Amino acid sequence: MRTTPSSIVKAVAVPMPVQVVIDDVGWWSGEDGHERHEPFRTGIQRNHAPEDYAAIALLGRQLNMRPQAAMILCEWDTQDVLRQIPSATWMCADWDNAKWVGAWLEEAGDVLRRNRDHVEIALHGIGHEYWIDGRMARAEWHDADGRMRPREDVKRHIEYFQRVLDQHQLGPFPESFVPAAFLHRFGDGEGGLPAILREAGVRYISTPFRGMHASTAPSHKRFGVDAGLITVDRGADLCRWYDIAPDPQGQLDGAICGMHWPNLLHPHPQRNREVVDRWVGLLRPYGQRLDTMLAPNTKAFCTQLVYHECARVERGGEAIRVELAGMASLPILGLDDCFAIRVKTSMPARFSSSDLDVTATDLIRQAGGFLYEVILKRRPGQEVAHVAAASAH
């Protein structure tokens, strides 16, 4: 970002996008059962309810976003198909989910189906952990030393995640993945988990880089590319995983606002809105700044993050120079050609370019100068472009 005197353009930036990722969605029991070789679950002192899914949709609607609900699906299994993969649940081949089959499943499924524009189902796991001869080990996809679970077992967990999704018409296989317990290995290429996930349709991975096992280091500060998939650094969450009804405070530790499901909920489900409103109050200002924006969905988020890290903008006179050379050598699947810049001006302005397609211009705010978000579409092979600003009068 660079700021210099100008009659119209005062400052310009490629803003860092913000996405919301919510872990451990999907449990019906809130009980932490790890001491008897069951999963950690969400650790709250009540069962979950359809209102807890509505809270995610409400957050998305209020922020005009599509938060990720990183889901654990074993307690959604109405047909006990998970008996076929003993490593996925604490009951192993004796899996019986009758306790959690009821009208609440259809109610929650209806919330998810009706709110696809404001909730994105992401892959987290089937049972979150991994069971060997009935004993629980962390975690579902990798162990604590970063060793991937047996390849054929990994593929079966992916297959049966889809089977449970299909029981409730919850859509195609997710495009986003959050590793259970954040146990993940980066950099094994075609021999690692991302290559398997890619074949299933996953395009986006997020996990904290701090503590992540890595065979090779990520190429950039906030992301790396593994088997063609972007892996984004989640940073540190603002709350502990079991905190229910928090009053979130502080600054985000990166591009992802990560949380666990209890962090969005209230001990009394009918009061979830109170907690959602606190998060809206924390996050909405990120959408009003020059240097940050709220991403509408994960594809836009990952695309914008790559441009934020790799593109450069500067003002010269009334023109904005955009350098895109850093984008050329990044073979990342699932990205778009469009990205955003934000421009602070001294008066109402319009923007044009002979090098890029200006697909949209939105006035974000007027206080303290006019702040615009300009959506640009990059042309193939383009390394340098210019955007002109002129008075809208």
N, C-alpha and C positions, 0 to 999 in steps of 0.2 A: 504494500500500500504506500502511496506517495501523495503528499499534500503540498501544493504550490499555489501561489496567487493566480486567479483567473477571473475574467468577467462573468463566466458561466460555471465552468467545472471547478469545483473546489477540492474534490478528492475522489478517488476511484479504487475499487478493490475487487478481487475475486473472492467472494465471501466463503467462509467455512460453513458447510452445511451441518445441521444438527438432525439426528434421527433418534427416536425413542425405541429402546429394546427392552422388553419385559420378560424375564425368565420365569420358568416353572409354572406357567399357565397350564391348566388342564387337570390338576388334581381335584378330586372331590373331598378327600380327607385332607385336613390341614396338618395332621400329626407328623412330627419328626420321629420316624421309626427306626433310625439307623442302629440303635443299640441292640435291637433284636434282628438285625440283618434285613430290615425293610429299608425303603428309601428315606432320605432326609425330608422329602416333600417340602411344604412351605413353612412349617414350623409355627403355625398360628393355632390359637386355642378355639377354633371352631371349624366346622365343615364349610366348604365353598358353596356358592350359590350362583344361579344365573345372573344375579345382579353384579357379580364380580366380573363377568364377561362384558356386561353392559358398561362397566366403568372404563374399560379399555376403549370401547367405541365412543364413549362420551369424551374422553381425552382427545381422541382423534378428530372428532367433529369440532370441538372447541378450538383446536389448533390448526384445523384444515390440514391434517397430516394422516399418515397411515402407519401407526406404531406397529412394531413387530410383537406378536404374541408368540414367544418361543415355547412350544407346547410339548408336554409329556402326555402320552395318550393311553397308557394302559388302563386307566380307570374309565375310559370311554368304550372299552371293548364289550359289546353286547352279545357277542357270539362265542366268546372264550377261544378265539383263534390263537391267542398267545400261548396256549398250551404247546403249540408246535415249536416254540423257540424258548427252551427252558432258561437260557441265560438272560432273558429280558425281564423276568419278574421274580419276586421272592418266593412265590409258590411253585415256580419252575413248571414241570409237566402237569402239576395238579392245579394250575391256575383256575380260579373261580371268581368272577367279578360280579356275581349276582347282587352283592350288597350295594353296588353303585349303579345299578340299572333302574332307572325310574323316569318320571315325567320331566325331571330337571334336565336330563340329557337333551331332550327335544327342545326344551325352552332355551338352553344355552346354545344349542346348534342353530336355532332360529336366529338368535342374536348375532352369531358369527356369519350366517348366510346373508342376513339383511344388511350387514354393515361391512361388506367386503371393501368398500371405499375407505373405511376408517380403521380396519383391523387387518393386518397381514399375518397369516399363520406361518410361523417359521418352525423348522425342524430343531427340536432340542433332544428328544429321545422318546423311547417307549416307557422305560421304567427308571430312567436317569442313571441307574447304577448297572452293575454287571454281576451276575450270580454264577458261581462255580460250585457245584455240588451243594447248592442251597445256601452258600455263604456269600454275603454281599462284598463286592470290591468296587472301589471308585476307579473309573466311572464307565459309562456305557461305551464310549468310542475309543478311548485311550486309557491306559493305566497311569498311575502316579509318576512313572518313569518315562512317560511319553511313548510307550509301545502301543501300537494300534492293536485292537482286538483282532482275532483271526478273520482274515479277509472274507471268507464265506459267511461267517456269522454276522459281520458288518452288513453284508449285502442282504441277509435275511432280515435284520432289524429294519433296514430301509424298506424292504418289501412289505413287512407287516405294519409299519407305520402307515403306508399307503392303504393297506387293507382296512385299518381302523378308520382312517379318514373317509373311506368309501362307505362305511357303515352309516355315516351321518351326512353324506353328500357335502363334504367340506372342501371340495375342490381338488385340483390337480396337486401333484407333489410340490412342496414348498420350494421357492427359489432362494430362500435364506436359511442359514444354519448357524446355531449358537451351540458350541460344544458343551455337553453336560459337565458340570463342575469346573468348567474352563480348562479341562485337560485336553490338550491339542498339540500336535506336532506340525510345524511349518517347514516346508522346504524339501520334502521327499519326492516331489514331482509326481511322476506317473506311478510310483510305488506307494504313495501315501493316501490318506483318507480323502483329500480334496479331489483326486482323480476319480474315485468311486462316486463321490457326491455329484461330480460334474455329469457323469453318465446318467444319474437319476434326475437331473434337471436343476440342481442347485447352481446358483451363480454368485452368491454373496455369502461371505463368512465374516463373523465378528467375534472377537475374544480379546481379553486384555493381553497385550504384548508382554507386560511385566509378569514373569513366571511361565510364559509359553515356551515349550520345548521347540527348538529350531535346529534343523540340520544346516540351513543357510539363513543368513540374516535377511529380514525384510528390506526391500530396496529403498523405501521412503520412511519418513518419520511416522506417518499415521497409517500407512498401508503397505502391503506387499502383494506379490502375485505368485500363486502356487497352483501348478497344473492348469493355468489359464483363469483361475478364480481369484478375485480380489479378497484379501483378508484384511479387515480393518481393525485397528487398535481401539478397543472399547475404553481403555483408561480405567480410572477408579470410579466406582459408584458413589453417590452422595449418601446412601443409607446402607445399613447392614441388611443382609438378606432376609432376616426375620422381623425387621421393624415394621410394625403395622400402624397405620394412621400417623406417619411422621409429618413434621412440618419441614419440608426440604429447604436447606439453606446452602449458600456457597456458590462457587463457580464450577461449571462443567470442566472435567479433566480432559477434554478433547472433543471429538465430533459426535460422540454417542452419549446420550443420556441413558445410561444403563440402570436398571432397577430390577428387583424381584417382585413378584406379584403382590405380596403383602404390603409393599411400599405404596401401592396405589389404593389400598383398601382400608375399611374401617371395621372395628370389631362387630358393628351392627351393619349388615350389608345395605340396608335401606339408607344409610348415611354415607355411602361411598362417595357421593358427589362432593361432600365437604373436602375429602382428601384430593379428589381429582382437581378441584378448584385451586388447591394450593400448588399443585404441579403446573397448572395453567399459568398461575401468577409467576412462577419461577421461569417458565420456558418462553412465554409470549414475548418478553423483551428481546430474546435472541433473534426474533423475526423482524425487529424494528431497527437493527443496527446496520452500519456500513459493512462491518467485517464478518457478520454471521447471518445466517438465514435458516428458517425451518424448512427441511426438505419435505416435499409432499408424499414421497414414497421412497422405497429402498433403491430402485434403479436411478432415480434422480439424485438421491443422496450419494451413491457411490460415484456416479458420473461427476457430480459437482466436487466431490472430495479430491478426485484425481486432478481436475482442473485447478482447484485451490492449491494443491501441492506442486503442480508441474507448470502451470501457466504463469505468466507475469504481465502485469498491466502498469502503464505509467501515462501521465498526462503530459501532453506537449501542445501548448496553445489551446485551441478548442478541440483538438483531436485526442483520442485515447488510443495508445499503441498497445496491441495485444500480441504477446510472444507465445507461440504454441509449439516451439521446437521440442520441448520436453515431453510432448505427447507421442512423438513418433515411434518410440521403441517400446511401447507398452502393450503387449498382446493380451488384453483383458477381455474376457467374455462378458456380455450382458450390459455394456455401457451404451449411452445414447450419444448423439452428435451435438446435443444442445447443452449449453451451460449458461450460468448467470454471472453478470458483473453488476456491481452496485455503484451508482454514481451520485455524489452529492453536488448539487448545483445551487447557484444563488437566485435562480428564477425558474419558472416553468420551462421545461426543455423538451426537445424531441431529438431522436437519435437515428442516424443512418450510417450505412457502410456499403462500400463497393466490394469489400473483401469477404464479408460475412452476411448471412441472412439475419436480419433483426426480426425475430418471430413474435416478440411481445415486449411491451413496456408497461410497467406498473408503477404508480406513485405509491411509495411505502408510507411516507410521512412528510409533513411540511414544517414541523417545529424545528427551529435551528437551521433552516435551509432545506431545500427540497431533496428528498432521497428517492432515487429511482432504482428499480430492478429491471435490467435489460437482458432479455433472453436472446442469446446468439446461437446460430447454428454454424458449426465449423464445416468447411468444405474439404474434401479429401486432399491430403498432402500439404495442407496449408500450414506454414510455420510463423508468418507474421501477418497481422491484419490491423486495420485502423477503423475506428468508430468516430464519427463526427457528432458533436453536440451543437445544437443551435437553439435559439429562443423559440418557444412555442407560440409566442405572440405574433 
